[in-house]
Structure formats: structure tokens, C-alpha cells
Amino acid sequence: MSYKQTSLFPPTPTTTRGLATKLSAHKDKIVYTNGKAVINPLLATAYVGHVQNTTVARISPSGYYCASADVTGTVRVWDTVGEDQILKGEYRVISGRINDLEWDGESKRIIAVGDGREKFGHAFMMDSGSSTGEISGHAKAINAVSIRHQRPFRAATSGDDGSIVFHQGAPYKYDKTIRTHTKFVQDVRYAPSGDHFASVGSDSKVFLYDGKIGETISEFTDNPHKGGITACSWSPDSRAFATSSADCTVKLWDVETHKATTTWSLGSGVNNQQVGNVWTREADIVSLSLSGELNILDARVGDKPPRVITGPQKSITAVAPSSAGTFLAGTADGRVVEYTTASGEAMSVLGPGHTSIVVGLAAGSSGKVFSAGYDDRVREIGAGGPSASFSDASIATASQPKSIASATDGDGTVFVVESGGGVEAIRNNQKVAHLPATHFTPSTVGVSAGGKLVAIGGEDHKVRLYEWSGTAFTEVGLLEGNKAVISAIEFSPDGALLAAGDLITSRWSFHSARVNSLAWTADSKHCASGSLDTHVYVWSVDNPTRNIALKNAGPGGVNGVLWVGGGNMGTGKGGRGNLVSAGADGCVRVWDVVFHA
């Protein structure tokens, strides 16, 4: 057996209302942070070297390195060329969260700023960590830093104290304080030419400064934003810059005329507030919505964004197939995202979704998918293509759901394990039967393809089998021998086998932590398991001693696995299948798994 990762669906950036989210770009590379990872959505890569939540990442002007920082004040410098992402250096530069960092024009020096106890910023060499000056002059946390890339080097920092501090360098030292803003200064950015830098703030104001001496040139007052401004970024030719605002708009400003030449309106409401941006290539501006959507704007064309990149912002908690080549993923913030493997696109499932963690997804009959959430509701999703959306109808559960299952060829019944009420059978948004938890506590549920046999795993380490008549449960069997709470259960497509938890036979016990998900290939010859231990195993029914170990397939834990297109791994001549894994890091990875006969 062998495998290789063929694609990655990344999460979108982590955002916080009222705070700027930093994005970085270099040619075909865009990087941002989510959880403990640094994501490049265009190249579909994820750097997972940090042990704490990341806050900002920026690519060096040379394009060879990336510097990324986290909430503890640690900066890691690593190689962007090649797949190994080799670590160049790791430095603890301040004693708290880093809000921004910047490279100098020679890709040798870095300034990192944030909220530390002893100081708010530090300048250092990228290869040794040795100091290259002092970042001072602020009385509160620093939100942004930008460096002039031409000699003589200059640096500008902006902070919560409403001021901008201009530094000479290198080595960097305090030159003067600029007090143009009346509230938090959210971002400050140098033009590529080094002739100017601009600042934006929570006071909705935009200012332009001389890049060499730091003198204020002008405030831009033409057609101003109506909300706080979180970010600005410059065009490659330094003739214009873009600003993103909480008023849900992005504006393009002409440096010579000091006027707004284009305004993009990106909707209304809190989720469409703009919290970050970066200018890529010649004409593409990427602006970030609070919802995590990346709006790709063409500076030559106004109106609406021609492309929007979407995805989960939080951990993926459940996965399920929908139509051919597409699957759904539920997240820790209640969203459901649809993925299409052929196009590599992700799209949010619209409609009245969940307001809390999606605990489970189950593919049912007629192309429907059912979801259960910690908001104590079961909802129906009409899957298949870009039109996938939640149905208006839903049903409340008696207590918090723990697991959900539905047969793909059954009568449309959905089985839900509840934390305090046993197992409920639901059909057409109506409860049709209830199995009380009198002599055991259910933990998970699975149902055969035809919907006639239901398996319920328990906290007593046992699996109970029930015949389902369409209106009632009849117990027909008891499976013992498991050594822990049954955490996942799945029938093979042919109905002949049942995988329960992390033990199918005594030899199928390679995981070192809870098994969260199980998925069979269409021929019932192989079963994949995803675990909290971050690994995925693919097991062979014919030879249980043989398995494929996908080590560290999901940093933080794998919460869901499934075969796209069902998989075709059987027959004596071997086969292959596409396996999807997803979990705590918000990434969806697709693996090409080959079984060699």
C-alpha cells in the first residue's frame, strides 16, 4: 500500500471584530494565519510548525523565506521553497502577542511588534536573532509596522495610543512621534517605491506621509469611509493604495489627486465588515471579510468581486459525502462548507444553519444530508452542486445531540444519539420512535445501507444491534470485546461488516487516542480511521496485518474521513481511492491511496 497527498482545501483567516487581520503577498504566494497554521490558499499549502496560535505571517521580499509569529511573542523563520519548509530560526522577541512583523528590503532584518510587558517591539537579524536597534516611543500595544525597503532604511509603527512613531535605521532608533489620528491606528504601510507611507485608523481617517523624513503630506477626505479602517495596501507601481473598512467597503485611492477612484461595496451586516487586505500582482486586491471570506477585487473594474474564496474559520468537526465529487464539512462555529474536488472550490452552505458546533453529518437518501448541532437541532441540507443549502424546516432534539446517522437507501429515517435521552428516530422532521437509555448510555450510532439494521455504541464498551421496522427498534444482538467507549461506528456498504471505535480485531489497534471517524471503501474491502492522535490508518479486511499509516495527517487531530467517489480498493489486482481527511486545523486534505496486490 502507498499514498500521497494530492490537494489541500485550506481554512480562511482567523478574524476578530474590531481588530485588523494581517495578510501578506509575494507574486503567486499569499499567506495568512489560522489557529496554529500558516496558510497559502493559492498554492494550497499549510505550515504547521507553531505550537501556539499564530497571529501574523509575512513573506520576505526575496520570496525565499516566511516569518510567522504567535501569541507568545515567538517568531519562526522558515523556507518557502520546496515542500520541507525547513526552519531557519526561532526567536522569542517580546513577552506577549505579536500583532505584526515586517522584513527590510534586503530580506535580512525583521521588526516584530505587539503587546509585550517589557517592550512593544523588537528589531533583529533573521538568521541569528541578534538585535538591530530599538523600537520605542509607544505607550500602548503596537498594531502595525512597515519598513522602507530602500536605503536609507526607515520604519513606521502605529499603535493603540493613537500615534505613529517614525524610526531611522538601521540600526533602528526613535526619530519622532506623529499624532495625526484621534483613535487606534490600525495599519501603516510603505509604498514599494519608498517615497510615501500611509496610515489608517479606527477614526475612519486616511493620511499620507513622506517616506524619507516622516512629514505629514495630506489627509484624504474625498468620499471618506463611514466606519473604522482596518487595513491599507499599496499597488506595485506605488501610484495608488487600497483601504478596507468596517463600513463593508473597500476604496482605491489615487496618490496624486488624493481622491477615491473606486469603491467596492461588499454587502452589509457584521459578517461583511472588512478587516484586512493585501495587494497582489498588478491589479488584484484581496480584502478580508469578518466572516473569513477573501474577496478578490480587480483594481481595473469596480462593482463586485469577480471571485470569493471561502472555507471554514474553525475546526472541522464532521464530514459527509453529498453528490459525486462533492462533500460537506461541518465546523466548530456551526457552519457547513461544500467542497468540490474537481474544481478545488469551497462554498458555504447557505440558509438557516446551526448556531453552535456541528456535531455530525449524515448522508441520507435522495441526495439529502442531515446535520446535528450543539444548538439541539437536526437540519436537512439539499446537497449537490453550488445550490446546496439548508432547508427552512428543522426539528429540535430533546437534549444535546452526540451522533447522527442515516441510510443512503433507507426510508429517510435519521437516527440521533442524545446526551440525556437515548436515541431518537426522525423522519420528515417528525419524531417517529424513541429508544430510551435505561440500561446503557449510547455514545454513537450507525445504520446499514438499506436502513434495516441500526448499531448503537455505548459508554459500556458494547455495541447493540437493532432491527428497524420503520416505527420501532428490536434488539437482535450484542457485540462485546471493545476496550473503551465506542466513539465511532460504521457499517460496510455490503452490510457484512461493522467497524466500531478503534477495534475491529485485536490487531486493528494502532491508534493511540480516540477514533473519531470511520469510512469504508465502496467494495467493503478497506476501512479508513481518523483519530485524535493526528493519524489516519487504512485497514485491509483480507489481511488485517497490512495497513497504510498516514502519519500526522491532521495536526491537532483528525475528526472526519471519507472516500470521495466511494473508493475502489479491492480485487486481487489492486486498486486506488481518494481519501479525504479533516480536523482540528480546519484543513481538508485529499490523499491518493494505492493498494498493491
N, C-alpha and C positions, 0 to 999 in steps of 0.2 A: 504494500500500500504506500501511496505517496500523496502529497498535497502541496499546493502553493496558493497564496493569496492573489486573487485576480483583480479585486476592486475594493474600494472603501467608500462608504457613504458617511461623510463627516457630520458632526453636530454643528449648529450655528453658535456664534459667540455668546458667552455669558453676559447678561446685561443687568443693570440696576437702575431703577428710576431715579432721575436727578443727577446721575453720575455719568461721566464720559467713559466710553469703552474704546481703547486704542486699537487701531488697525494699522498694519504695515504692508507695504508692497514693494516688489522689485521685479520689473519685467513680468514674467509669467508666474511669479510667486506672490501669493497673498498669505499672510499669517495673522492669526488671532488666537485667543486662548478660550478654553472651555474646561472647567474642572482642573484636573492635573495635566491636561494635554495642551499641546500647541498644534493648531490645525492649519493645513494648507488646502483649502477646498478645491482649487483649480487643479492641483496635482494629486489630490485625494491621498494625502499623507498625514500622519499624526506622529508627533514627537511626545513620548511618554516618560521622559527622564526625571521629571519632578516628583517629589514625594508629598508636596503640599500643593494647594490650589494655586494655579498660575494667574497672573494679573495682566501681563503685557509681554509682547514679543516683537522684535524688530530685526529685519534682515540688514546685514551690512551693505554699504554702497558697492562693494565688490561682488556681492551676491553669493559669496562662498560660505558665510557664517550667519548664524542667527543667535541673538542674545535674548533670553527669556527669563522672566522674573516671577517671584511668587509672593505670597502673603507674609512670609517670614523674613523678607529682605534679602533672599538669595538670588543671585544671577548665575545662570548657566549659559556658557558659550559653546555652541556645537556646530558641526559641519553640516551644511545643507546639500553638499554634492555627494551623490551616491546614496545607497539605501542604509548604510550603517549608522549614519548620524552620530559620528564619533564626537565625544565630549572633548572640548579644547580646554575648558577651565570652569571651575565652580567657585564663587566668591560670595561671602556674606558681607554685604556692603552697608546696610543700615539695619536697625533693630526692629523694623516693622514692615508693613505692607509697602511694596513698590508700586507706584501708580504709573510711572512712565520711565522710559530709558531711550537713549539716542546714541548713535555712532557718530564719530567725526568723519570727515571726508576721506581719510586715509585708511579707514577700517581698522584702526589701531587702538583708539581710545573710546571709552564709553562713559556717559554720565547717567546715573540712575537716581531717581528722585521718588519721594513718597512721604510716608508718615512714620518717622523714627523717633525714638526717645532722646537720643543724644544729638542727632542731626537729621535734616530732611533730605540730604542729597550727598552723593559721593562720585568723584571722578577717578577713573582707574584705567590701567592698561588691560586690554582684552586677553593678552597671553600670560601675564604674570600677576595681575591684580594689584600691582603697585600704584600708589596714589599719583594723580596728575593734576593736583590742585585742590581747591576748596570751594564747595558750593554753599554759600551763606547768604544772609540778607532777609530770609523769610521768618515770620513769627508763627506760621501755621504750616500744615501739610502742603507739600508741593504737588500740583496736579499734572504738570506737563513740563517737558524740557525739549529744546531744539538747538542744534549746533550748526553754525555756519560752516559749510564744507570747504570753503576756500581759505587760504591763509591771507591775512592773519585770522586765526580761529576766534569766533565769538560764540557765546552761548546765552540763551534766554530761558528763564524759568518762570512759571506762573503758579500761583497758589491760592489757598483758601483765605489768605489775608488780603485778597483783593489787589495784590501788587504783582508787578513783573520785575524781576531782577536781571540786570544785564551784566554778563561776566566777560572779561577778557581772557585770552588763553592762547596756546597752552604753555605752562600750567595755568589752569583756570583760577581766576580770582575775582572778587566782587568789584564791580565798577560803579553801578548806580541803581537806584530803585525808581521804577516808573509807575506812577499812580494815575492811570487813565480810567480804570474800571471802578465801579462802585460796589460790586459784589464779587463772588468767587470767579477767578479767571480759570476757565476750564481747559483752554488749549492755547498753545503758542507754537507757530510753525515758521521755519525759514524757507524762503523761496530757493529753488535749486541753484539760481544764479548767485545767491548770497547778497543781493542788493537790498532786499527787504525781508522783514518778517511781519507776520500778522498775529493778532490775538483776538480771542472771543471769550465771552463770559456769560454768567447767569443773569447779568443785567441787560442782555439782548444786544449788546454793543459790539462793533467790529472796528478795530484800529489797525493802522498800517504804520510801520516804523522803518527807519534807515537801518540797514543790516550791519553797517560797519561801526556806527557811533551810537546807535540806540535812540536817536532822536525821534520823537513822535511826528509823523508826517500829516496824518489826517484821520478823522473818524468817518466811517462810511455810513451815511444817513439816508441814502436814497432807497426807498421801498424796504425799510428795515424788517427784521424778524419780529414776530409778536410774542415770542417766548424765549426762554434761556437758550443760549447757543452752546453746544457741547463740543464741537469739533470743527477744524478747518484743515484743508489740504490744498497744495499748490499744483498747478498744471506743470508739465515738464518744461514748457518754454518760459515759465515764470511771469506770464502775462495775465494770469487770472488765478483765482482760488475759489474753492467751494466751501460753504458753511452748512452745517446741519443743526437743526433746532428742535426744541420741544414743541414748537407750533406745527410739527408734522411736515415741514417743508425743507427743501434744500435749495440754496441760492448760489448762483455763479456770479462772481464779482470781477469786473474789469479793473485792473490796477491803474491804468492810465486815466480813465474817466471817473473812477471811484463810484461807479454805478452798478446796480444789479442787472445783468443782461438776461438771465434766465432764472425762472423759479419753477421747481418741481413740487407739486402737492402730492403727498403720499398717503392720503386718506385723512381720517380723523380718529379721535379717541386715544387713550393712553398707549395702547399697543403700537400705534403708528408714530409715536414720538421718536425723533431721530437722535441717536445717542453716540454716533461715531461715523467717521468717513475716512477714505483714503483715495487718492488719485492714482489710477493705474494706466499704463501705456499712454497713448497720445490723447485719447478722448473719453476714456471710461472712468467714471466716478462711482465708487462703491459707498453707499450710505447705509448705515445700520439702523434698523427699527428696534424699539424696545422689545418687540416680540421675537427678536433674533433674526428676522428676515434681512437678507443682504440685497439691497436694491441696486442693480447695475444700471447706471444712468449714462446716456451718451451726451457729452457736452455740446455736441453739434445739433442736438434735437431736444426740444423741450417736451412738455406734457408728461407722459407716464414712462416708467422704466421699461425698457424692452425685455428685461429679464429679471427675475427674482429668484434668489437661491434660498431655499428654506430647509428645515430639518429640526430635530429635537434640540432643546437647550439643556435638558436634564437627562438623567439616566434613562435608558430604555429598560422597561420592566417586563414587557411581554411582546411576542411576535406571533403572527399567524399568516398563512397564505391567503390571498384573495383570488385573483384571476391568474391566468397563465402569464408568468413572467413578472408578476407584481406580488407584493406582500405588505402587510401592515405592521407597524410597531407602536406600542403604547408607551407612554413616558411617565416619569415621576411627577410631572406637573399637570397631568390629566389630558394631554394632547395625544392624538393619534396621527401618525405620518404614514403616507403611502409611498412605497419605493418601486421604481420600475427598473429592472436590471438591464434591459436592452439599452435604454437611453441614459442610465445613470442619474435620473432625475428623482427628486423627492418633492412631495406636495402634501400640505396639511389637509387632513380630512376636515371638511367644513361642517357647520351645523351645531346643534346644541350638544356639545360633548361633555366630558367629565370635568369636575372642578377639583379633583384630587387624583391621587395615584391610580393609574390604570393597572389593576392587579392581574388581569388576564384577558386574553383574546382567544376566540374560538371560531374556526371556520365551520359554517353550517351548510345547509342545503340551499340550492338556487342562488349560489354566489354570495350569500349573505355572510357577514362576520359579526359576531356578538362580543361586546366588551363589558367588563365589570370593573367598577372603580370603588375607591375608598369613600366616595360620596354616597355609597349604599344604593347604587343604581345599576341596572343592566340595560344597555342600549344596543340598538341594531344599526349596522353600517351597511349601506348598499355599496358593495365593492365593485371594482372593475374599471380601470382607466381613470382619467383625470376627474371624472364626475363623482368619485367616491365621497360619500357624505353621510353624516349621522341622520337617522330617521327622527322625526319630531317625537315619535312615541317612545316611551321607556317605561320601566317598571321599577318600583322601589323594592329592595330586599329587606327582610325582617331584621337583619343585622349585617355587619360589615362583611363583604364577600372575601373569600380566601382563594378560590379557584373556580374556573368555569370551563365547561366542555360542551361540545355539540357534535352530532354526527353529520358527516357530509352527505350521506344518502338516507338519512332518517326522516322522521315525521316533523322535523323542525323544532324538536324539544331542546331546550337549553338547561343544563344541569349546573347548579351553583352551590358550592360549599360556602356556608356562612359561619362566622366566628362563634355565634351563640345559638344557632337554630337548626343545625343539621344540614340536610341537602334539600334544595327546592328544585322542582321541575317546572319550567316556564315554557309556554307555547303561545305565540301570537300576543305577547305582552300580558299574558294571564297565567296565574299560578294554577297548575293542574294537579300537582301532588307534592307531598312533603314527607321526607324521611327524617323523623326526629332522632336526635343524638341522645339516646337513652343509655346504651351500654358501651359506647365508644365515642371518641371525638374525631370527626372527619377532618382531614388536612388537605386532601386534593382529590380530584375526580377525573376519570377518563371514560370515554364511550366508544364502542366499536363502530366501524364504518356504517353498518346498517342500522345502528341505533337501538338494537335489541338487548345488548349486554352493557351494563354500567359497572365500572370498577371504582371503588371508593377506598382511598388510602386513609389510614388512621394514625393518630398520635401514639397508638399502642403497638406500632410497628407491623401491623397486619393490613392485608388488602381483602376487602369483602366484595364478592361478585353478586350482582343483582340482575335478574331479568326485568326488562322494562316492557310493560304491556301497552304503553301509551297513556295509562292512567294510574298505574301502581307499580311499586317495587316488590320483587320477590327474591329473597336471598337464596342463592344456589351454590355458593362456595366460599371458602375461607382459605387464603394463602398466607402461610407463615414462613418465617425464616429471615426476614429483614432484621437489621440490627439497629435501626434508628427510625425516627419519624419519617413517614412516606412523604417526600417533598415534591415528587413529580411522577406522573403515571401516564402511559401511552400504549394503546393497542397497535399492533402491526396492521397494515392495510388489509391483509388477508384474514385478520381476526384470529389467527392461530397462536399468536404470542402476545405477551403483555410485559412491558418494561415498567418496573416500579422503582422509584428512587434511584439509588446508585448501586443496587444489587440485582442482577438478573440471575447470575450464578455466582458462586463464591469466587470465581476468577474474574468477574467483572467489577472489580472494586479498586480501581486505580486512583479515583478521585480522593483528595484529602479533605474535602469540605462538602457542604450540602450540594446536591444535584438540583439545579433549578429548572431544567428543561430537557425533554427527550423528543427525538424526531426520527421516524422510520423512513427508509427509502421506499419507493413505490413497490418494489419487488419483495419487500419484507425480509431482505437478506442482511441488511445492516441497520444499526441504530446509532444515532449520534446523541451524546450527552454533553450538556453545558453546565458548568459548576461555579460556585463561589470561589473555588481555588484558582480561577482565571483560565483553566484549561478546557479544551474540548476533546473528547475521545469519540472515534468512530469504531464501533464494535462489529465483528463478524458473527453471524448466527452459526454458520457452518463450522467455524474454527474460533471459539471464544478466546483462545490464547493469542490471537492476532488482533491488533488494533492499530489505528492511526492516532497518534497523540499530537494534537495541535496545542503545543505548549504556549502559555501566555497569550492565548487568542483574544482575551478581553481584559485589559488592566482594570482591576477593581472588582472583577467577577463577571461571568457570563450568565445573563438572565434568560436568554432565549436562543434556540437553534431551530432551523427548519431547512428542508430541502427545496430549492427552487425548481419547479418542474417535476418534483417528486423524486428525482434521483433514479439512476438505472445502474445499480452497482452489482447486480447478480450475474448469474450464468458462469459456467466454468471458464469462459474465455475472458473474464474480467469485465470491467465497465468503469463508469465515472459518473460523478454528480456534482452539482453546485450546492454547496452548503453555506447557509447564512448563519452568522453568529452576531449577537448584540448584547450589550450590557451596561455596566456602570459608567463607562466613559462616554456614552452617547454615540459611539461609532458603530456602524453596521459594516461588517467585513464579509466578503464573499470569497469562498475557497473552492478551488477546483480539486476535488478529491478523486484519486485514481486507485482502483483496486486491481492489483496484478495477480492473475490466476497462477 
